């Protein structure tokens, strides 16, 4: 259904199936294979950011935050993949590999992307705060662990630790679903059209509500792959992030109808 707000037509959201997700994944993989340098570069920058954060918390004696950090870092993946959306868009148009200047110009022309980035970072910060709050709740206000190994041993061998793990993962799943719902379509949409970030978020949520099964399944795949890729010191993100980024663009194309079709 098409609705209007302030005289503007909202993007039309189409229902998709699991088959659409699989086909989009294949297209994303082909984009990465066709232009691997862009994907590897973005993946390296993203992985480098994760490594820098982990080294920083290790230097501060907070290595026990590595797990929630690795899981939460996946939340800002959609923003990091904006460059990949533009690469896929250029390839879709038959323009080949875009220049760095063209990429920067395309992103800068869409100021609303900055607001969406703020939303992503804000939820990531809230993720880390809730992880620290739960640690204080279950292990004491001044809880601290010398090493990550010590933290894991306590979590897996005590009732408090198991409760922390259960509740923490449940809250994390809720935050992940919220952020996925407001970003899965919004970043590609903001890059592709002149819309405000609120409209983009609403459209993204509508996309998830229209096809809950395939979209939640895709969310699970994204989170599992990003977390698994982050475990070997974020190195798996060199390949995983670009493939998921390119795939997200093609999934957006299947979900949001072209303007002419609206």
Protein Blocks (a to p, Z undefined) as FASTA:
>chain_A
ZZdeehiacdddddddfklmmmmmmmmmmmmmmmmmlmmmmmmmmmmmmmmmmmmmmmno
pammmmmmmmmmmmmmmmmmmmmmmmmmmmmnonopadfklmmmmmmmmmmlmmmmmmmm
mmmmmmmmmmmmmmmmmnojkbccfblklmmmmmmmcfklmmmmmmmmmmmmmmmmmmmm
mmmmmmmmmmmpccdfklmmmmmmmmmmmmmmlmmmmmmmmmmmmmmmmmngolmmmmmm
mmmmmmmmmmmmmmmccfklZZ
